[in-house]
Amino acid sequence: MSTTPDNAVRAYIAGHREAFLDDLAEWLRIPSVSADPERAGEVRRSAEWLAAKLTDTGFPAVEVWETDGDGLPAVFAEWPSGDPSAPTVLVYGHHDVQPAAREDGWHTDPFEPHTTDGRLYARGAADDKGQVFFHTLGVRAHLAATGRTAPAVNLKLLIEGEEESGSPNFPALIKKHADRLTCDAVIVSDTGMWSRDTPTVCTGMRGLTDCQIDLYGPDQDIHSGSFGGAVPNPATEAARLAAALHDTGRRVAIPGFYDGVIELTDRERELLAELPFDEAEWLRTAHSHATLGEAGNTTLERIWARPTAEVNGIGGGYQGPGGKTIIPSTAQLKLSFRLVAGQDAAAVQQSVRDWVGEQLPPGIRHKITFWGATRPCLTPLDHPALQSVVRAMGRAFGQKIRFTREGGSGPAADLQDVLGVPVLFLGISVPSDGWHAPNEKVELDLLMKGVETAAHLWEDLAESWPRP
C-alpha cells in the first residue's frame, strides 16, 4: 500500500496549520443558516466563499449549483487524476448550519470563532464546515508528500447547502447532475467517531419512513353516556393501534415488516462488542432510566442494526382542564420506522397500510399520509474502499480502528441510490462536540487527524482499488 512517509505528510500539515485554521474561522463567521429565510443570502455567500477557496486549493473545475425553486446552492468541484486506472471518489458534506444565538446558552457569539484549550468553538465547527474543510488541506498535503500535481484519484466534492433543513432539493439535484457525479465510491464527511480515544469508522446508516394516521369515527363529538359502548371510538382505536405495534418481545408485529432484513453476522456482533460501551453513561445521555427493545439484541445492535417502529405522537378528543365526557370524532397517530439494509421503504409502507386496514373495526375511516423515505445504506466490511479508509485512519491515529453504525438517517442514502455506488464514512467529530447544541466545538488535534487521514486516503485507494 502507500509508501509515502508519514512524517512528510505531518510536516506539511504542521507548516500550514495556522493558515488553514484562519481560513476555517473566516468561513465559520458566515451564518449560513438554511432554516432561516432571512439568511438565505448568507448561505449563498458561504457557497461562494467555499467555491473560491476550492479554486485556490487547486481544483480546476469549481461550480456553484443552484437547486430548484427557492432552494439554496450547493458547491461542486472536480480534480481529475490523469491516470486512466484511478478510481473516482466523491466527497459529500454540507456548508449550511443549524440556527444559533447567544441567548441559547452560548458562552460567546456562535458566529465569532474562538479557540480555548485546543478546541475551536463556533456553529459549524464540527457539523459540518470543519469536516468539509479538512479535505482542502488534506489534498494539498497528499500532493506535497507524493510530489504529484494532481490527486491519485479522480476527486470530486459535492457540498450541500440544505442538509440542516432536511435536504428537500438534494435528490433532484443529484439526479439532475448524475452524469457529473459519476463515481466509484462516496466518502461522507458528516459523521463522527466513538470517542477521541477510540477512533472508529461508521459502516452504515439506517433508513427512515414516517407517517400520520388520521382516524375518523362519529361525524362530530358525541355524548359518551348516550352513545358510549355502542359505537367505535377513534381515540380508543388509535391507542389499540399503538399497543399492537409490537409483540411481547418488542418485535414489530406488522406482517412483512422484516422482509429482506440483512441480519448481523457473528463477526459484526463481535466488532460491536469490542466498543467500550458504558450502558449507564449511555442512559444518562439518553435522559432515560432503563433500556428496552427487541429481545435477543444488545443496546448497540438495537440502535444501529435493527429496524424499529416508534410512536412519535398520539392524540384525539378533549385535552383541556377537567373532564368532558365525549366520544371524539377524530384521533391521530404519528409513527416512524427506522429501516436497515435489505428493507424496501415502499414495501414497508404498503405493509403498514395493509396492517392498519386489518386492525380497524367497521365504522372507523382512516387516512395514512407518508412523508417520503430515506433508504438505509451499508458498506460490507471487506469492501476495498472501506479498507482504505481504515488503513488511512489507522496511519493518522496510530492505533486500531474499530467499527460503528449510525442509528439515524441522512442524505447519504440518496447518493447511494442514485449513483449506485458504496457510501463510506470519514469523520473525526466526537459526541462532546455538541452538534446542534450551544457551544458546538471541534477538537483541533482530531481535526488535524482528519486532514492526515485524507492525505493518506487518496494514494491508498489508487493503489489498492485500481479500476478496470
C-alpha positions as CSV (number, residue, x, y, z in Angstrom):
1,M,0.0,0.0,0.0
2,S,1.0,3.6,0.3
3,T,4.7,4.2,0.9
4,T,4.6,7.9,1.4
5,P,6.4,8.7,4.6
6,D,4.0,9.8,7.4
7,N,6.5,12.4,8.6
8,A,6.3,14.2,5.2
9,V,2.5,14.5,5.5
10,R,2.7,15.6,9.1
11,A,5.4,18.2,8.3
12,Y,3.3,19.8,5.6
13,I,0.2,19.9,7.8
14,A,2.1,21.4,10.7
15,G,3.6,24.1,8.4
16,H,0.1,25.1,7.1
17,R,-2.0,24.5,10.2
18,E,-2.4,28.2,11.2
19,A,-3.3,29.4,7.8
20,F,-5.8,26.6,7.5
21,L,-7.4,27.5,10.8
22,D,-7.6,31.1,9.9
23,D,-9.4,30.3,6.7
24,L,-11.8,28.0,8.6
25,A,-12.5,30.7,11.1
26,E,-13.4,33.1,8.3
27,W,-15.8,30.6,6.8
28,L,-17.4,29.9,10.2
29,R,-18.1,33.6,10.6
30,I,-20.7,33.3,7.8
31,P,-24.0,32.5,9.4
32,S,-25.2,30.1,6.7
33,V,-28.4,29.0,8.5
34,S,-30.5,27.3,5.8
35,A,-33.6,27.1,8.0
36,D,-33.9,30.9,8.3
37,P,-35.2,32.6,5.1
38,E,-33.7,35.9,6.2
39,R,-30.2,34.2,6.0
40,A,-30.6,32.7,2.5
41,G,-28.1,35.3,1.3
42,E,-25.6,34.1,3.9
43,V,-25.9,30.5,2.7
44,R,-25.2,31.8,-0.8
45,R,-22.2,33.8,0.5
46,S,-21.0,30.6,2.2
47,A,-21.2,28.7,-1.1
48,E,-19.3,31.4,-3.0
49,W,-16.7,31.5,-0.3
50,L,-16.1,27.8,-0.5
51,A,-16.0,27.8,-4.3
52,A,-13.3,30.5,-4.2
53,K,-11.3,28.5,-1.6
54,L,-11.5,25.3,-3.6
55,T,-10.2,27.1,-6.6
56,D,-7.3,28.4,-4.5
57,T,-6.7,24.9,-3.3
58,G,-6.1,23.8,-6.9
59,F,-9.4,22.3,-8.1
60,P,-9.5,23.1,-11.8
61,A,-13.3,22.9,-12.0
62,V,-15.4,24.5,-9.3
63,E,-19.1,25.4,-9.7
64,V,-22.0,26.7,-7.6
65,W,-25.0,24.6,-8.3
66,E,-28.5,26.1,-8.0
67,T,-31.3,24.0,-6.6
68,D,-35.0,24.0,-7.6
69,G,-37.3,26.9,-6.8
70,D,-36.1,29.0,-3.9
71,G,-33.6,26.3,-2.9
72,L,-30.1,27.1,-1.6
73,P,-27.0,26.4,-3.5
74,A,-24.5,23.5,-3.4
75,V,-20.9,23.6,-4.4
76,F,-19.3,21.1,-6.8
77,A,-15.6,20.7,-7.5
78,E,-13.6,18.2,-9.6
79,W,-9.9,17.4,-9.9
80,P,-9.1,14.6,-12.4
81,S,-6.2,12.4,-11.6
82,G,-4.9,11.9,-15.2
83,D,-4.5,8.2,-14.5
84,P,-6.9,6.1,-16.5
85,S,-6.9,3.4,-13.9
86,A,-7.6,5.8,-11.0
87,P,-10.9,5.3,-9.1
88,T,-13.3,8.2,-8.9
89,V,-14.3,9.3,-5.4
90,L,-17.0,11.8,-4.5
91,V,-16.7,13.6,-1.1
92,Y,-20.1,14.7,0.4
93,G,-20.6,17.3,3.1
94,H,-22.7,20.4,3.7
95,H,-22.0,24.1,4.3
96,D,-25.2,25.1,5.9
97,V,-25.6,25.1,9.7
98,Q,-28.2,25.0,12.4
99,P,-29.6,28.2,13.9
100,A,-27.7,29.6,16.8
101,A,-27.9,32.7,19.1
102,R,-26.0,33.8,22.2
103,E,-29.2,33.6,24.3
104,D,-29.5,29.9,23.5
105,G,-26.8,29.3,26.1
106,W,-23.6,30.0,24.1
107,H,-20.7,31.3,26.1
108,T,-19.7,33.6,23.2
109,D,-21.1,34.7,19.9
110,P,-21.7,31.4,17.9
111,F,-20.5,33.0,14.7
112,E,-17.4,34.5,16.1
113,P,-15.0,31.5,16.4
114,H,-12.7,31.3,19.3
115,T,-10.1,28.7,20.5
116,T,-9.7,27.5,24.1
117,D,-7.8,24.6,25.4
118,G,-7.2,23.1,21.9
119,R,-10.9,23.4,21.0
120,L,-12.4,25.6,18.3
121,Y,-15.9,26.8,19.3
122,A,-18.4,28.1,16.6
123,R,-21.6,27.0,15.0
124,G,-20.5,24.6,12.2
125,A,-17.0,23.9,13.7
126,A,-17.8,20.1,13.6
127,D,-21.1,20.0,11.8
128,D,-20.0,20.3,9.1
129,K,-17.7,23.1,7.9
130,G,-14.7,21.8,9.9
131,Q,-15.1,18.3,8.5
132,V,-15.6,19.5,4.9
133,F,-12.7,21.9,5.1
134,F,-10.1,19.4,6.3
135,H,-10.2,17.9,2.8
136,T,-8.7,21.1,1.4
137,L,-5.5,20.8,3.5
138,G,-5.6,17.0,3.1
139,V,-5.4,17.0,-0.6
140,R,-2.6,19.6,-0.6
141,A,-0.6,17.5,1.9
142,H,-1.2,14.5,-0.3
143,L,0.2,16.3,-3.3
144,A,3.2,17.8,-1.4
145,A,4.2,14.4,0.2
146,T,3.8,12.4,-3.1
147,G,5.2,15.0,-5.5
148,R,2.1,14.7,-7.6
149,T,0.5,17.6,-9.5
150,A,-3.0,16.0,-9.3
151,P,-4.6,13.7,-6.8
152,A,-4.0,9.9,-7.1
153,V,-7.8,9.5,-7.5
154,N,-10.3,11.4,-9.6
155,L,-11.5,13.6,-6.8
156,K,-15.0,15.3,-6.7
157,L,-16.7,17.2,-4.0
158,L,-20.4,17.9,-3.5
159,I,-21.1,20.2,-0.6
160,E,-24.8,20.7,0.0
161,G,-26.5,23.9,1.3
162,E,-29.7,22.5,2.7
163,E,-28.8,19.5,4.8
164,E,-29.8,21.1,8.1
165,S,-33.3,21.8,6.5
166,G,-33.9,18.2,5.6
167,S,-32.2,18.2,2.1
168,P,-35.5,18.9,0.3
169,N,-33.9,19.5,-3.1
170,F,-31.0,17.2,-2.8
171,P,-32.4,14.1,-4.5
172,A,-33.5,16.2,-7.5
173,L,-30.1,17.9,-7.6
174,I,-28.1,14.7,-7.8
175,K,-30.5,13.2,-10.4
176,K,-30.1,16.3,-12.5
177,H,-26.3,16.2,-12.3
178,A,-25.9,12.4,-12.1
179,D,-23.5,12.4,-15.1
180,R,-21.2,14.8,-13.4
181,L,-21.3,12.9,-10.2
182,T,-20.5,9.5,-11.6
183,C,-18.0,7.8,-9.3
184,D,-16.9,4.5,-7.8
185,A,-17.5,5.4,-4.1
186,V,-18.8,8.2,-2.0
187,I,-17.0,9.5,1.1
188,V,-19.3,11.2,3.6
189,S,-17.5,13.6,6.0
190,D,-20.6,14.5,8.1
191,T,-20.2,12.0,10.9
192,G,-18.2,11.2,13.9
193,M,-16.2,8.7,16.0
194,W,-17.0,6.7,19.1
195,S,-14.6,8.9,21.2
196,R,-11.2,10.6,21.0
197,D,-9.6,7.5,22.5
198,T,-11.5,5.1,20.3
199,P,-11.3,6.1,16.6
200,T,-13.9,4.4,14.5
201,V,-15.3,4.2,11.0
202,C,-19.1,4.1,10.5
203,T,-20.2,1.4,8.1
204,G,-23.9,2.1,7.8
205,M,-26.9,4.3,8.4
206,R,-30.5,3.3,8.9
207,G,-33.2,4.5,6.6
208,L,-36.4,6.2,7.6
209,T,-40.1,6.4,6.7
210,D,-42.7,8.1,8.8
211,C,-46.4,8.7,8.7
212,Q,-49.5,10.1,10.2
213,I,-52.7,8.0,10.6
214,D,-55.9,10.0,10.9
215,L,-58.9,8.1,12.3
216,Y,-62.5,9.3,11.9
217,G,-65.4,7.9,13.8
218,P,-68.7,9.9,14.5
219,D,-69.3,12.9,12.3
220,Q,-69.0,15.1,15.4
221,D,-68.1,14.7,19.1
222,I,-70.9,12.8,20.8
223,H,-72.1,12.1,24.4
224,S,-70.2,9.2,26.0
225,G,-73.2,8.3,28.2
226,S,-75.8,8.3,25.4
227,F,-73.6,6.5,22.8
228,G,-70.5,5.1,24.6
229,G,-70.0,1.4,24.3
230,A,-72.2,1.2,21.2
231,V,-70.2,3.0,18.5
232,P,-66.5,2.8,17.7
233,N,-64.2,5.4,19.4
234,P,-61.3,6.7,17.2
235,A,-59.2,7.6,20.2
236,T,-59.5,4.1,21.6
237,E,-58.6,2.7,18.2
238,A,-55.5,4.9,18.0
239,A,-54.4,3.5,21.4
240,R,-55.2,0.0,20.2
241,L,-53.0,0.5,17.1
242,A,-50.1,1.9,19.2
243,A,-50.4,-1.1,21.6
244,A,-50.5,-3.6,18.7
245,L,-47.4,-2.2,17.1
246,H,-45.1,-4.6,19.0
247,D,-45.3,-8.2,20.3
248,T,-44.4,-9.2,23.8
249,G,-40.7,-9.5,22.8
250,R,-40.8,-5.9,21.5
251,R,-40.5,-7.1,17.9
252,V,-42.5,-5.1,15.3
253,A,-45.8,-7.0,14.8
254,I,-46.6,-5.7,11.3
255,P,-46.6,-8.7,8.9
256,G,-43.9,-8.4,6.2
257,F,-42.0,-5.7,8.2
258,Y,-38.8,-7.7,8.4
259,D,-38.8,-8.9,4.8
260,G,-35.3,-8.7,3.3
261,V,-33.6,-7.6,6.5
262,I,-29.8,-8.3,6.3
263,E,-29.0,-9.8,9.7
264,L,-25.8,-9.1,11.6
265,T,-23.1,-11.6,11.1
266,D,-21.3,-13.2,14.1
267,R,-18.2,-11.2,13.1
268,E,-20.2,-7.9,13.1
269,R,-21.6,-8.7,16.5
270,E,-18.1,-9.3,17.8
271,L,-16.9,-6.0,16.4
272,L,-19.7,-4.1,18.0
273,A,-19.0,-5.8,21.3
274,E,-15.4,-4.6,21.2
275,L,-16.5,-1.0,21.7
276,P,-16.1,0.3,25.2
277,F,-19.9,0.8,25.7
278,D,-21.0,2.1,29.1
279,E,-24.7,1.5,29.4
280,A,-25.2,3.7,32.4
281,E,-23.4,6.6,30.7
282,W,-25.5,6.0,27.6
283,L,-28.7,6.1,29.6
284,R,-27.6,9.5,31.1
285,T,-27.1,10.8,27.6
286,A,-30.5,9.4,26.6
287,H,-32.1,11.1,29.7
288,S,-33.7,7.7,30.3
289,H,-33.8,5.3,33.2
290,A,-33.7,1.8,31.6
291,T,-33.0,0.1,28.3
292,L,-35.8,-1.7,26.5
293,G,-36.1,-3.1,23.0
294,E,-36.2,-6.1,20.7
295,A,-35.4,-9.2,22.7
296,G,-32.1,-11.0,21.8
297,N,-30.2,-7.9,20.8
298,T,-27.8,-5.6,22.7
299,T,-28.5,-1.9,23.0
300,L,-25.9,-1.0,20.3
301,E,-27.4,-3.7,18.0
302,R,-30.9,-2.3,18.6
303,I,-30.0,1.3,17.7
304,W,-27.6,0.6,14.8
305,A,-28.6,-2.6,13.1
306,R,-32.2,-3.5,13.8
307,P,-35.3,-1.9,12.3
308,T,-37.7,-0.2,14.6
309,A,-41.2,1.3,14.9
310,E,-41.9,4.2,17.2
311,V,-44.9,6.1,18.3
312,N,-44.0,9.7,17.8
313,G,-47.3,11.2,18.9
314,I,-50.8,10.2,19.7
315,G,-53.8,12.4,20.2
316,G,-57.6,12.9,19.9
317,G,-60.5,14.2,21.9
318,Y,-60.6,16.6,24.7
319,Q,-57.3,17.8,26.1
320,G,-58.4,20.8,28.2
321,P,-58.8,21.1,32.0
322,G,-61.2,18.9,33.8
323,G,-63.4,16.3,32.1
324,K,-65.5,16.4,29.0
325,T,-67.4,13.1,28.6
326,I,-67.4,12.7,24.9
327,I,-66.6,10.2,22.2
328,P,-64.3,12.2,20.0
329,S,-64.9,12.4,16.2
330,T,-61.2,12.1,15.3
331,A,-57.8,10.9,16.5
332,Q,-54.3,10.8,15.2
333,L,-51.3,8.6,15.5
334,K,-47.8,9.6,14.2
335,L,-45.3,6.7,13.6
336,S,-41.7,6.5,12.4
337,F,-39.9,3.4,11.1
338,R,-36.1,3.1,11.0
339,L,-35.0,0.7,8.3
340,V,-31.9,-1.4,7.9
341,A,-30.1,-2.8,4.8
342,G,-32.3,-5.1,2.8
343,Q,-35.6,-3.4,3.6
344,D,-37.5,-1.6,0.9
345,A,-39.3,1.6,2.1
346,A,-42.2,1.3,-0.4
347,A,-42.8,-2.3,0.7
348,V,-42.7,-1.3,4.4
349,Q,-45.2,1.5,3.7
350,Q,-47.6,-1.0,2.0
351,S,-47.2,-3.4,4.9
352,V,-48.2,-0.6,7.3
353,R,-51.2,0.3,5.1
354,D,-52.4,-3.3,5.0
355,W,-51.9,-3.8,8.7
356,V,-53.8,-0.6,9.7
357,G,-56.7,-1.6,7.5
358,E,-56.9,-5.0,9.1
359,Q,-56.7,-3.7,12.7
360,L,-59.6,-1.1,12.4
361,P,-63.2,-2.1,13.0
362,P,-66.2,-1.1,10.8
363,G,-67.2,2.5,11.4
364,I,-63.7,3.9,11.7
365,R,-62.5,5.5,8.5
366,H,-58.8,6.3,8.1
367,K,-56.2,8.1,6.1
368,I,-52.5,7.4,6.1
369,T,-50.0,10.0,5.0
370,F,-46.4,9.1,4.5
371,W,-43.8,11.9,4.2
372,G,-41.3,10.2,1.9
373,A,-38.5,7.9,2.8
374,T,-34.8,7.7,3.2
375,R,-33.1,4.4,2.2
376,P,-30.6,2.6,4.5
377,C,-27.0,2.2,3.5
378,L,-24.5,-0.4,4.5
379,T,-20.9,-1.0,3.4
380,P,-19.6,-4.5,3.6
381,L,-16.6,-4.9,6.0
382,D,-14.4,-6.4,3.3
383,H,-15.0,-3.7,0.7
384,P,-11.6,-2.5,-0.6
385,A,-12.6,1.2,-0.4
386,L,-13.6,0.7,3.3
387,Q,-10.3,-1.0,4.0
388,S,-8.5,2.0,2.5
389,V,-10.4,4.3,4.9
390,V,-9.5,2.1,7.8
391,R,-5.8,2.0,6.8
392,A,-5.6,5.7,6.2
393,M,-7.2,6.5,9.5
394,G,-5.0,3.9,11.3
395,R,-1.9,5.7,10.0
396,A,-3.2,9.1,11.2
397,F,-4.2,7.9,14.6
398,G,-1.5,5.3,15.2
399,Q,-3.9,2.7,16.6
400,K,-6.5,0.1,15.7
401,I,-9.7,1.5,14.1
402,R,-12.9,0.0,15.2
403,F,-16.4,0.0,13.6
404,T,-19.7,1.6,14.4
405,R,-23.0,2.2,12.6
406,E,-25.3,5.1,12.8
407,G,-28.9,4.8,14.1
408,G,-30.1,8.0,12.4
409,S,-30.7,8.7,8.7
410,G,-29.4,11.2,6.2
411,P,-28.9,12.1,2.6
412,A,-26.0,9.7,2.1
413,A,-28.6,7.1,1.0
414,D,-29.8,9.3,-1.8
415,L,-26.2,9.3,-3.2
416,Q,-26.1,5.5,-2.9
417,D,-29.5,5.1,-4.5
418,V,-29.0,7.5,-7.5
419,L,-25.3,6.8,-8.2
420,G,-25.4,3.1,-7.4
421,V,-22.1,3.1,-5.5
422,P,-21.0,2.3,-1.9
423,V,-21.1,5.0,0.7
424,L,-18.2,5.2,3.2
425,F,-18.0,7.5,6.2
426,L,-14.9,9.5,7.3
427,G,-15.5,11.8,10.3
428,I,-13.5,12.8,13.3
429,S,-16.1,14.5,15.4
430,V,-16.8,13.2,18.9
431,P,-20.0,13.1,20.9
432,S,-18.9,16.0,23.1
433,D,-18.7,18.3,20.1
434,G,-22.3,19.3,20.6
435,W,-23.8,19.2,17.2
436,H,-27.0,21.4,17.0
437,A,-26.4,22.4,20.6
438,P,-24.9,25.6,22.3
439,N,-21.1,25.8,22.3
440,E,-20.5,23.5,19.4
441,K,-16.8,22.8,19.0
442,V,-14.2,20.7,17.3
443,E,-11.1,19.2,18.9
444,L,-8.2,20.7,16.9
445,D,-5.9,17.7,17.3
446,L,-8.7,15.4,15.9
447,L,-9.4,17.9,13.1
448,M,-5.7,17.6,12.1
449,K,-6.1,13.8,12.2
450,G,-8.9,14.2,9.7
451,V,-6.5,16.2,7.5
452,E,-3.9,13.5,7.8
453,T,-6.4,10.7,7.1
454,A,-7.5,12.5,3.9
455,A,-3.9,13.0,2.9
456,H,-3.2,9.2,3.0
457,L,-6.5,8.0,1.7
458,W,-6.3,9.0,-2.0
459,E,-3.0,7.2,-2.6
460,D,-4.2,4.1,-0.7
461,L,-7.4,4.0,-2.8
462,A,-5.5,4.4,-6.0
463,E,-3.0,1.6,-5.2
464,S,-5.4,-0.9,-3.6
465,W,-8.5,-0.4,-5.8
466,P,-7.5,0.4,-9.4
467,R,-10.5,0.5,-11.8
468,P,-10.6,-1.6,-15.0
